[in-house]
Amino acid sequence: MKKFILIPVIIAAAAGFFSCATPKPEAPEWVASPPADTSEYTYFLGVGSDTSGDEGAAAEEAQSLIISEITKYIGVRVVSATTSEARDAYGKFEAELVSVITETSQARLSGLKLKDRWVETSGDTVNVYLLAEYSTSGLAAEKNRLEELFREKQEVISGPEQDGDSFSEENKSYRAAVKYIEAALAASNSDLENADLKFERNMTKARNSVEQIDIKKVSGPDAVYVGEKFGEDFVVKLTAGGKPAEGLPVTVSYKELRENGRKTVRTYTLLTDSEGIAAFTPPAPGWVGTERVTFFLDMRAVLEPLENVSFNLLQYVDGLEQAVNMRRTFFDYDSISKAVEIPTCVMVMDVDRSGNPLNKTDTASGILSELSDSGFSVFMIPVDYRMTAVSDSELLAIVREQYGNIYARMIFGTAEISSFEENGSAVIVKVTGKIKAVDLASGKILFSSTEQKRAQGGNNPATISAAFTSLGRMYGEKLVSDLP
């Protein structure tokens, strides 16, 4: 037992002996006073400490401090990251100091060397001192390079903004707005500290520029005949600050009739001339009614990239879009059928399910009512009961002989009861019509359509009459719209 007790005593005594016999190494002079910078080298001191005795952790803190001092010296807002390598288990420290200084691209700390290192311990605490030297010329070159990079980042925003200011002074509001938007987009993609403020400022300038632009109607036709070309252009004028705005994109929105008979919206874009004028003539309308031609300042392509900005910036985008959308005007015009001026007669025979004529003209009355309400010169003529036994050309010859000197057109055909259902006290009647409109002189068919209509009621004659009348009105609406 004494043997095991003696050993620690001997060890402690020996430790005390060597402690007294071996003086603690003095810290190198550079720890307290780093070398003065020279034309050849610039020096940086980093100190790191770890209370758990981890020399490697203390060394990393020291080298991070060096990186921080270098970046402060360079004077550009940068992001730094460091790595150390080859740290052995006994705390011997040999490392390559690598820093990635990030702006838009990566910059290297070339010319940096770890010149000296000093470690001291006090109890559980270890302190590491690192002395780094940097080639003075290399440091200056890196500083200049990063400052130039920083200026370029600023100029990506400031350049277009300055151009916008110049255009604004020249009263070129549209071009100014485009440049301000370009600057705002650059700011939205920048990591500059005040990028959001630059975005807001340029978007406000863009909106103010757009609000200087005005679009007004100059002239345009009030009416046009169906199928005929417009007699004049629709004309608008754009001004900026009260002066003509040349070269501005204006889009016209109008309706056109497709081959299937349905209307579709079309657009056409043109540029204003030196007087700020934009003129457009739509295709000849193929229907009757009131329609609209709209002119608007077209900045869709310029505004589209703004849709991708961060959520907190969208309020400024919305404000600008509202200003742009207000730069529009429209013309309303009437599409009129020439048919209203052409004397037209109507002869439509109503028949029962067996094809026998009914002693009524409800379908013809419905057609006549609609056409008359639309201003047509239209009259009903007595039904010639031979109409179902002769061809169309023969019927036209008969009518032409009797009425050719009075009417230029005729609307004719039959309407029959195609189904009749009784369900208790209710009656459902379906009627089918086959109606045409022709030019009496030439025999040319101007309109042809087969249509159906239903009516429900409790009284048989009244329900049948309502079905035929409703069918006639439907035909009348189609004739008003489609008859050339």
Wavefront OBJ file of the C-alpha trace (Angstrom):
o trace
v 0.000 0.000 0.000
v 2.834 2.389 0.840
v 4.201 1.823 -2.618
v 1.083 3.207 -4.204
v 0.935 6.105 -1.750
v 4.556 7.078 -2.421
v 4.260 7.411 -6.152
v 1.916 10.436 -6.201
v 4.090 12.136 -3.619
v 7.190 11.599 -5.738
v 5.426 12.799 -8.840
v 4.156 15.903 -7.084
v 7.583 16.652 -5.702
v 9.172 16.166 -9.086
v 6.589 18.442 -10.663
v 7.327 21.067 -8.060
v 11.039 20.749 -8.667
v 10.792 21.134 -12.415
v 8.284 23.944 -11.968
v 10.717 25.861 -9.919
v 13.620 24.877 -12.051
v 11.999 25.695 -15.453
v 10.959 29.364 -15.838
v 7.719 30.104 -17.686
v 8.490 31.224 -21.264
v 7.985 34.884 -21.875
v 5.447 35.973 -24.491
v 6.968 37.299 -27.718
v 7.035 41.041 -28.140
v 4.394 41.049 -30.902
v 1.756 39.710 -28.460
v 1.694 43.043 -26.687
v 2.810 45.204 -29.596
v 2.267 43.907 -33.156
v 4.859 44.895 -35.749
v 4.396 48.210 -37.482
v 3.030 48.046 -41.016
v 5.574 48.472 -43.788
v 5.422 49.108 -47.490
v 5.858 45.362 -47.931
v 3.563 43.912 -45.230
v 0.537 44.852 -43.148
v 0.054 42.999 -39.855
v -3.050 41.746 -38.054
v -3.283 40.287 -34.545
v -5.944 37.854 -33.448
v -6.524 36.607 -29.871
v -8.776 33.710 -28.924
v -9.618 32.167 -25.568
v -11.312 28.993 -24.354
v -12.096 28.319 -20.678
v -12.258 24.559 -21.165
v -8.680 24.362 -22.402
v -9.592 23.658 -26.032
v -6.648 25.151 -27.856
v -8.157 24.520 -31.267
v -11.351 26.428 -30.379
v -9.284 29.338 -29.104
v -7.252 29.314 -32.312
v -10.391 29.426 -34.439
v -11.614 32.427 -32.460
v -8.273 34.137 -33.026
v -8.273 33.552 -36.756
v -11.883 34.750 -36.987
v -10.790 37.954 -35.328
v -8.028 38.340 -37.899
v -10.547 37.919 -40.706
v -12.793 40.488 -39.054
v -9.937 42.969 -38.763
v -8.992 42.488 -42.399
v -12.542 43.066 -43.596
v -12.797 46.200 -41.472
v -9.551 47.404 -43.008
v -10.863 46.790 -46.498
v -13.922 48.815 -45.525
v -16.538 46.990 -47.587
v -19.572 45.277 -46.091
v -18.739 41.616 -46.582
v -19.633 38.206 -45.266
v -16.692 36.118 -44.018
v -16.193 32.477 -43.274
v -13.011 30.740 -42.151
v -11.731 27.179 -41.991
v -8.712 25.687 -40.253
v -6.974 22.415 -41.062
v -4.255 20.109 -39.731
v -4.882 20.661 -36.019
v -3.313 17.718 -34.114
v -4.452 16.186 -30.851
v -1.679 17.819 -28.818
v -2.773 21.289 -29.774
v 0.003 21.902 -32.264
v -1.422 24.372 -34.646
v -0.624 24.503 -38.316
v -3.388 25.868 -40.451
v -4.165 27.402 -43.735
v -6.283 30.444 -43.192
v -8.964 30.560 -45.869
v -11.608 33.210 -46.140
v -14.427 33.500 -48.587
v -15.408 37.149 -48.757
v -18.712 37.358 -50.539
v -20.289 40.177 -52.433
v -21.776 39.083 -55.753
v -18.869 36.691 -56.497
v -16.234 35.175 -54.199
v -13.046 36.995 -53.299
v -9.835 35.339 -52.116
v -7.513 36.449 -49.320
v -4.431 35.902 -51.431
v -1.124 37.003 -49.933
v -2.182 36.277 -46.337
v 0.233 34.290 -44.174
v 0.129 33.046 -40.575
v 3.505 34.422 -39.424
v 3.615 33.462 -35.734
v 1.632 31.867 -32.949
v 1.742 32.015 -29.158
v -0.208 29.917 -26.629
v -0.518 30.548 -22.903
v -2.506 28.702 -20.278
v -3.849 29.770 -16.931
v -5.608 27.026 -15.048
v -8.244 25.595 -17.406
v -8.109 28.596 -19.694
v -6.033 28.623 -22.837
v -5.279 31.755 -24.857
v -4.044 31.655 -28.431
v -2.386 34.611 -30.143
v -2.002 34.629 -33.914
v 0.043 37.090 -35.959
v -0.814 37.334 -39.639
v 0.950 39.327 -42.292
v -0.642 40.419 -45.526
v 1.172 41.669 -48.583
v 0.477 45.410 -48.503
v 0.183 45.631 -52.278
v -2.046 42.570 -52.368
v -4.262 43.992 -49.626
v -4.574 47.287 -51.482
v -5.441 45.459 -54.696
v -8.100 43.407 -52.908
v -9.497 46.547 -51.278
v -9.712 48.302 -54.645
v -11.276 45.278 -56.298
v -13.984 44.895 -53.651
v -14.698 48.612 -53.577
v -15.139 48.546 -57.347
v -17.433 45.542 -57.002
v -19.438 47.413 -54.378
v -19.678 50.478 -56.636
v -20.894 48.282 -59.470
v -23.638 46.889 -57.257
v -24.660 50.411 -56.386
v -24.575 51.491 -60.015
v -26.874 48.657 -61.071
v -29.507 50.616 -59.144
v -28.200 54.174 -59.298
v -27.439 54.043 -63.044
v -31.020 53.371 -64.231
v -32.368 55.722 -61.557
v -30.168 58.549 -62.821
v -31.298 57.791 -66.378
v -34.881 57.931 -65.143
v -34.233 61.313 -63.537
v -32.798 62.605 -66.817
v -35.784 61.371 -68.826
v -38.124 62.881 -66.265
v -36.434 66.289 -66.630
v -36.893 65.964 -70.408
v -40.614 65.245 -69.891
v -40.171 61.715 -71.251
v -42.369 60.193 -68.572
v -42.785 56.741 -70.084
v -39.051 56.172 -70.571
v -38.439 57.547 -67.087
v -40.926 55.077 -65.612
v -39.255 52.187 -67.445
v -35.844 53.163 -66.033
v -37.201 53.578 -62.511
v -38.755 50.128 -62.725
v -35.413 48.745 -63.929
v -33.717 50.320 -60.901
v -36.405 48.971 -58.557
v -35.951 45.452 -59.934
v -32.201 45.697 -59.370
v -32.847 46.820 -55.798
v -35.241 43.925 -55.214
v -32.442 41.495 -56.120
v -29.719 43.300 -54.164
v -28.311 42.513 -50.710
v -27.466 46.138 -50.023
v -28.618 47.204 -46.587
v -30.929 49.931 -47.883
v -32.159 48.001 -50.934
v -35.807 48.110 -49.819
v -35.648 51.890 -49.486
v -34.174 52.156 -52.979
v -36.959 49.904 -54.293
v -39.642 52.051 -52.651
v -38.071 55.286 -53.884
v -37.836 54.116 -57.490
v -41.332 52.642 -57.511
v -42.683 55.953 -56.220
v -40.807 57.782 -58.982
v -42.163 55.315 -61.549
v -45.714 55.880 -60.353
v -45.300 59.655 -60.413
v -43.970 59.413 -63.974
v -46.900 57.276 -65.111
v -49.341 59.722 -63.530
v -47.897 62.435 -65.788
v -49.195 60.495 -68.799
v -52.724 61.220 -70.021
v -54.773 59.469 -72.701
v -57.791 61.151 -74.259
v -60.235 60.470 -77.051
v -59.818 62.544 -80.197
v -62.409 61.144 -82.590
v -64.190 57.980 -83.614
v -67.339 56.779 -85.387
v -70.577 56.580 -83.448
v -72.118 53.889 -85.666
v -71.340 51.482 -88.477
v -73.378 49.128 -90.605
v -73.006 45.407 -90.025
v -70.512 43.885 -92.422
v -69.224 47.247 -93.635
v -65.909 48.900 -92.858
v -65.713 51.798 -90.439
v -65.765 55.153 -92.164
v -63.049 56.576 -89.914
v -60.423 55.547 -87.379
v -60.772 55.544 -83.645
v -58.162 58.084 -82.534
v -56.615 58.855 -79.135
v -53.866 61.213 -78.036
v -51.309 60.604 -75.292
v -49.540 63.439 -73.530
v -46.931 63.654 -70.789
v -46.974 66.791 -68.712
v -49.349 68.284 -71.256
v -47.019 67.696 -74.209
v -47.411 65.060 -76.969
v -45.884 61.718 -75.970
v -44.176 59.974 -78.861
v -43.357 56.260 -79.094
v -45.636 55.051 -76.296
v -47.081 51.545 -76.668
v -50.884 51.595 -76.806
v -52.973 48.440 -76.981
v -56.465 48.392 -78.454
v -59.033 45.877 -77.235
v -62.068 45.081 -79.411
v -64.441 42.251 -80.272
v -64.497 40.170 -83.397
v -66.863 37.493 -84.692
v -65.314 34.034 -84.975
v -66.243 31.474 -87.612
v -68.473 29.630 -85.154
v -70.548 32.789 -84.745
v -69.286 33.646 -81.268
v -67.627 36.884 -80.277
v -64.030 36.914 -79.081
v -61.811 39.668 -77.680
v -58.853 40.708 -79.795
v -55.989 43.094 -79.063
v -53.624 45.083 -81.223
v -50.617 47.131 -80.079
v -49.290 50.245 -81.803
v -47.008 53.191 -80.984
v -47.972 56.839 -80.752
v -46.605 59.124 -83.447
v -44.713 62.388 -83.000
v -47.970 64.122 -82.063
v -48.838 61.493 -79.472
v -51.557 60.091 -81.743
v -52.617 56.442 -81.918
v -55.260 55.471 -84.477
v -56.938 52.125 -85.088
v -59.709 50.701 -87.240
v -61.280 47.390 -86.121
v -62.581 44.835 -88.616
v -66.129 45.310 -89.872
v -68.552 44.146 -87.162
v -70.609 41.060 -87.888
v -73.455 41.667 -85.453
v -75.935 44.276 -84.359
v -75.637 46.059 -81.028
v -73.567 48.484 -78.986
v -69.891 47.629 -78.701
v -66.756 49.173 -77.235
v -63.191 49.815 -78.423
v -60.725 50.359 -75.558
v -57.296 52.001 -75.734
v -54.812 51.615 -72.856
v -51.177 52.360 -72.104
v -49.464 48.994 -72.376
v -46.754 48.404 -69.754
v -47.459 44.704 -69.220
v -44.038 43.520 -70.364
v -42.313 46.080 -68.114
v -44.437 45.275 -65.068
v -44.367 41.481 -65.376
v -40.940 40.955 -63.663
v -42.236 42.856 -60.621
v -44.592 39.966 -59.865
v -41.641 38.053 -58.386
v -40.575 40.589 -55.761
v -40.874 39.728 -52.076
v -44.251 39.982 -50.384
v -43.424 43.111 -48.385
v -42.708 45.013 -51.627
v -45.904 44.059 -53.454
v -47.821 47.036 -52.080
v -45.661 49.338 -54.202
v -46.186 47.130 -57.248
v -49.958 47.295 -56.739
v -49.833 51.068 -56.508
v -47.910 51.332 -59.769
v -50.233 48.895 -61.553
v -53.253 50.936 -60.469
v -51.686 54.066 -61.924
v -50.965 52.276 -65.213
v -54.474 50.791 -65.424
v -55.976 54.260 -65.177
v -54.216 55.265 -68.387
v -57.084 54.101 -70.630
v -60.120 55.379 -72.502
v -62.849 53.847 -74.635
v -65.291 54.478 -77.476
v -68.813 53.059 -77.597
v -70.372 52.641 -81.040
v -73.537 51.150 -82.486
v -73.379 48.373 -85.024
v -76.471 48.841 -87.180
v -77.968 46.543 -89.763
v -78.833 48.111 -93.105
v -81.796 45.829 -93.017
v -83.653 48.455 -90.976
v -83.805 50.640 -94.074
v -84.926 47.916 -96.477
v -88.701 47.341 -96.837
v -89.322 43.766 -95.725
v -92.423 41.591 -95.652
v -93.117 38.662 -93.341
v -95.115 35.568 -94.255
v -94.888 32.693 -91.762
v -97.488 29.974 -91.508
v -98.248 28.226 -88.188
v -99.313 24.578 -88.582
v -100.431 21.771 -86.280
v -98.730 18.402 -85.788
v -100.371 17.078 -88.961
v -99.117 20.008 -91.023
v -102.512 21.660 -91.276
v -102.512 25.463 -91.199
v -103.721 27.084 -88.015
v -105.889 30.128 -88.202
v -103.226 32.175 -86.404
v -100.094 34.179 -87.177
v -98.437 34.114 -83.760
v -94.936 33.336 -85.049
v -95.092 36.075 -87.680
v -96.444 38.486 -85.022
v -93.486 37.698 -82.733
v -91.015 38.352 -85.562
v -92.798 41.547 -86.547
v -92.798 42.815 -82.958
v -89.051 42.390 -82.471
v -88.130 43.873 -85.847
v -90.455 46.830 -85.393
v -89.025 47.568 -81.954
v -85.563 47.678 -83.563
v -86.678 50.199 -86.172
v -87.054 47.859 -89.160
v -89.321 48.781 -92.034
v -91.292 45.543 -91.849
v -94.870 44.504 -92.666
v -96.886 41.299 -92.449
v -98.523 39.993 -95.626
v -101.291 37.374 -95.813
v -100.177 33.768 -95.763
v -100.317 32.067 -99.152
v -101.301 28.518 -98.253
v -99.627 27.241 -101.403
v -96.272 27.903 -99.748
v -95.972 24.331 -98.456
v -96.783 22.855 -101.861
v -94.390 24.877 -104.016
v -90.636 25.360 -104.062
v -88.953 28.398 -102.572
v -88.234 29.851 -105.994
v -91.864 29.392 -107.035
v -93.067 31.069 -103.838
v -90.679 33.962 -104.410
v -92.020 34.386 -107.932
v -95.572 34.570 -106.563
v -94.647 37.128 -103.915
v -92.469 39.120 -106.302
v -95.357 39.392 -108.751
v -97.717 40.696 -106.056
v -95.377 42.723 -103.819
v -92.138 43.175 -105.736
v -92.730 46.867 -106.244
v -93.305 47.361 -102.486
v -90.848 45.113 -100.665
v -87.204 44.280 -101.363
v -86.926 41.382 -98.882
v -89.099 38.653 -97.515
v -88.985 36.611 -94.323
v -90.906 33.374 -94.753
v -91.261 29.821 -93.508
v -93.352 27.578 -91.303
v -93.674 26.896 -87.613
v -95.252 23.657 -86.463
v -96.242 21.953 -83.234
v -93.578 19.271 -82.869
v -94.736 17.863 -79.527
v -97.701 18.220 -77.192
v -97.706 16.800 -73.665
v -100.424 16.841 -71.038
v -99.554 16.165 -67.424
v -102.653 16.536 -65.347
v -103.771 20.126 -65.718
v -100.447 21.214 -67.211
v -99.723 21.362 -70.920
v -96.213 21.492 -72.451
v -96.014 22.506 -76.085
v -92.872 22.453 -78.235
v -92.878 24.251 -81.571
v -90.240 24.122 -84.326
v -89.681 26.775 -86.942
v -87.872 26.798 -90.281
v -87.393 30.415 -91.302
v -85.500 32.109 -94.122
v -84.899 35.654 -95.254
v -84.266 36.358 -98.945
v -83.636 39.191 -101.326
v -86.727 39.243 -103.571
v -84.937 40.547 -106.642
v -82.038 38.093 -106.697
v -83.424 35.235 -104.633
v -80.265 35.289 -102.495
v -80.749 33.705 -99.074
v -79.699 36.191 -96.400
v -80.692 34.190 -93.331
v -81.711 30.596 -92.608
v -82.308 28.930 -89.274
v -84.202 26.106 -87.607
v -85.178 26.825 -84.004
v -87.346 25.341 -81.252
v -89.246 26.791 -78.342
v -91.288 25.372 -75.456
v -94.196 26.768 -73.498
v -96.093 25.434 -70.495
v -99.564 26.406 -69.328
v -102.952 25.239 -68.266
v -105.022 26.298 -71.236
v -104.318 24.538 -74.531
v -104.951 27.402 -77.012
v -103.192 29.959 -74.853
v -100.153 27.718 -74.356
v -99.892 26.978 -78.074
v -100.168 30.672 -78.907
v -97.504 31.537 -76.319
v -95.120 28.947 -77.789
v -95.476 30.289 -81.345
v -95.154 33.916 -80.210
v -92.060 33.121 -78.154
v -90.535 31.340 -81.157
v -91.269 34.366 -83.351
v -89.612 36.740 -80.895
v -86.536 34.529 -80.752
v -86.349 34.613 -84.557
v -86.829 38.366 -84.466
v -83.828 38.794 -82.131
v -81.669 36.656 -84.417
v -82.761 38.563 -87.504
v -81.989 41.888 -85.815
v -78.518 40.631 -84.957
v -77.646 38.637 -88.066
v -79.510 40.090 -91.004
v -77.092 42.093 -93.166
l 1 2 3 4 5 6 7 8 9 10 11 12 13 14 15 16 17 18 19 20 21 22 23 24 25 26 27 28 29 30 31 32 33 34 35 36 37 38 39 40 41 42 43 44 45 46 47 48 49 50 51 52 53 54 55 56 57 58 59 60 61 62 63 64 65 66 67 68 69 70 71 72 73 74 75 76 77 78 79 80 81 82 83 84 85 86 87 88 89 90 91 92 93 94 95 96 97 98 99 100 101 102 103 104 105 106 107 108 109 110 111 112 113 114 115 116 117 118 119 120 121 122 123 124 125 126 127 128 129 130 131 132 133 134 135 136 137 138 139 140 141 142 143 144 145 146 147 148 149 150 151 152 153 154 155 156 157 158 159 160 161 162 163 164 165 166 167 168 169 170 171 172 173 174 175 176 177 178 179 180 181 182 183 184 185 186 187 188 189 190 191 192 193 194 195 196 197 198 199 200 201 202 203 204 205 206 207 208 209 210 211 212 213 214 215 216 217 218 219 220 221 222 223 224 225 226 227 228 229 230 231 232 233 234 235 236 237 238 239 240 241 242 243 244 245 246 247 248 249 250 251 252 253 254 255 256 257 258 259 260 261 262 263 264 265 266 267 268 269 270 271 272 273 274 275 276 277 278 279 280 281 282 283 284 285 286 287 288 289 290 291 292 293 294 295 296 297 298 299 300 301 302 303 304 305 306 307 308 309 310 311 312 313 314 315 316 317 318 319 320 321 322 323 324 325 326 327 328 329 330 331 332 333 334 335 336 337 338 339 340 341 342 343 344 345 346 347 348 349 350 351 352 353 354 355 356 357 358 359 360 361 362 363 364 365 366 367 368 369 370 371 372 373 374 375 376 377 378 379 380 381 382 383 384 385 386 387 388 389 390 391 392 393 394 395 396 397 398 399 400 401 402 403 404 405 406 407 408 409 410 411 412 413 414 415 416 417 418 419 420 421 422 423 424 425 426 427 428 429 430 431 432 433 434 435 436 437 438 439 440 441 442 443 444 445 446 447 448 449 450 451 452 453 454 455 456 457 458 459 460 461 462 463 464 465 466 467 468 469 470 471 472 473 474 475 476 477 478 479 480 481 482 483 484
